[in-house]
Amino acid sequence: MFKLARAERDAWLNWPARVSAQLAAKLAGDAHATHVALEAAVREHLQELGELRPRVD
């Protein structure tokens, strides 16, 4: 469980760096568009996290 929790934490810590430049380039400050795009990015990221399979050795 520790390894899984650490992987999830690391993924969340790295996530903003992955999407922030894309969001800034696409949105140019529109609040609603920012919200919609961020929500989509969060959902995509959570989907990726849901595909992680813990190994129990």
C-alpha positions as CSV (number, residue, x, y, z in Angstrom):
1,M,0.0,0.0,0.0
2,F,2.9,2.4,0.8
3,K,4.3,2.1,-2.8
4,L,0.8,2.6,-4.3
5,A,0.2,5.7,-2.1
6,R,3.6,7.1,-2.9
7,A,3.0,6.6,-6.7
8,E,-0.3,8.4,-6.4
9,R,1.3,11.2,-4.5
10,D,4.1,11.6,-7.0
11,A,1.6,11.6,-9.8
12,W,-0.4,14.4,-8.3
13,L,2.8,16.4,-7.4
14,N,3.9,16.1,-11.1
15,W,0.6,16.8,-12.6
16,P,0.5,20.6,-12.6
17,A,3.8,20.8,-14.4
18,R,2.4,18.5,-17.1
19,V,-0.8,20.5,-17.8
20,S,-0.1,24.1,-16.7
21,A,1.7,25.2,-19.9
22,Q,-1.0,23.6,-22.1
23,L,-3.8,25.3,-20.1
24,A,-2.1,28.7,-20.3
25,A,-1.6,28.4,-24.0
26,K,-5.1,27.3,-24.7
27,L,-7.1,29.6,-22.4
28,A,-5.6,33.0,-22.2
29,G,-7.5,33.8,-19.1
30,D,-11.2,32.8,-19.7
31,A,-12.4,31.7,-16.3
32,H,-15.1,29.3,-17.5
33,A,-12.8,27.7,-20.2
34,T,-10.1,27.3,-17.5
35,H,-12.6,25.5,-15.2
36,V,-13.8,23.2,-18.0
37,A,-10.3,22.4,-19.2
38,L,-8.9,21.8,-15.7
39,E,-11.9,19.5,-14.9
40,A,-11.2,17.5,-18.0
41,A,-7.5,17.3,-17.2
42,V,-8.3,16.1,-13.6
43,R,-10.7,13.4,-14.9
44,E,-8.0,12.2,-17.4
45,H,-5.4,12.1,-14.6
46,L,-7.8,10.2,-12.3
47,Q,-8.4,7.7,-15.1
48,E,-4.7,7.2,-15.4
49,L,-4.4,6.7,-11.6
50,G,-7.3,4.2,-11.8
51,E,-5.2,2.1,-14.2
52,L,-2.4,1.6,-11.7
53,R,-2.4,-2.0,-10.4
54,P,-0.9,-2.6,-7.0
55,R,1.6,-5.5,-6.7
56,V,1.3,-7.6,-3.6
57,D,4.5,-9.6,-3.2
